Amino acid sequence: MLDPARADRNGPLARERLAGIGIPLSQIVRVEDREEAIAAAVSSALASSEVVIASGGLGPTGDDLTREGAARSLGRGVVPDEEWLAALSRRLEERGRPITEAGRRQALVVEGAEAVPNPAGLACGSWIESGGRVLVLLPGVSAEFAAMLDGFVLPRLRERFPSRPSVRTIRAIAAGLPEVTAEPALAPWYRRQGVAVSILPESGVLRITVTIASPPAEDAAALEAEARADLERGLGRHLVSLDGASLAERLGEELLARGWSVAVAESCTGGRAAHRLVSVPGASRWFLGGVVAYSNEAKSEILGVSPGLIAGHGAVSEPVALAMARGARDRFGASCGIGITGIAGPEGGTAEKPVGLVHLAAVVPGEESARRLVYGADRASVIELASNYALYALWSLVRGRIPA
């Protein structure tokens, strides 16, 4: 888990879910797959917190050592949970697979623990109470972790801590602006009693969470209304939602409300914008299709971009981005179109057209918009940033606003 290529999805998820029931998360610690290291981390966490939740290391392979590390920290052993072992055997038999000796490890729990059922996978978790503290071991697979946290752990914690504060949460999504631009809208809230603010930039999209706990906040409802008004006023045309709805979701809603549809033409983003759109359930009602036109020939033959236009302005240019957007719209018979062309790098740039240059265009009935952007980022980041901005540009234009 110390490999930087392995992102931690479960820690932030646990923080959000726990905050929602009035339990603050004090720390997230990543530990290497070594029994002694896990034992030391568990012991340290139990010394400072009433509840410790561990994620990962419950599978069938030799590097799955969380049970053993936790047991070592508590001076206990590791034993099979017979009920889960029977359930595990049945599940595997239903799939036509016999249970192996390695597979049986997924039914192990810390001695004295209650098995936490896993509705989404094969490895059970452990709910352990010791010295007035709670230690919970859950699998690392995000879908399994979330299902067990929501279905078993949080209900138990609500029962165990009945005097928790009531919590109100605002989940704002903003796009098309840098983090520093959003700061004036957030700054007054950092030191408000009972209020916690976090901002997470993700490739041109800001996820802003405002959590209000009462107590110590005296009037949570009034604070929430005030915070929502401040965000609406401060973020203005960049505010996508206050309920956590994504940019793609809000775009789909705006298109549906007008009876419009969209098609996309992408070069440097390689289909990433289309992927964001089809990730929304029900996208087929308003997304008609997309083309990844990487070569100049594809731009001309599939999207109808004039070879003379490419020769005169270059493939990475505003006229070509606009022509791609129009071509996608016309090719699919859509109401709206998106065109993206750029130089994602790390090679291919010039002094006039550097690496990170992207031209984006959005077209809607009666209006067109194009934007030149230069991202000082690596190839993967340019792809993410450009695809997000393209959706923001169309969302803005659909709503009758020129993208900022």
Helices and strands as residue ranges (DSSP letters): H 10-20, H 35-48, E 51-55, H 66-74, E 78-80, H 82-94, H 101-104, G 105-107, E 108-110, E 114-116, E 125-130, E 133-138, H 142-148, I 149-153, H 154-160, E 166-175, H 179-186, G 187-189, E 195-202, E 205-214, H 220-235, G 236-238, E 239-241, H 247-258, E 262-266, H 272-278, G 283-285, E 287-292, H 296-303, H 307-313, H 318-332, E 336-342, E 357-364, E 367-374, H 379-398
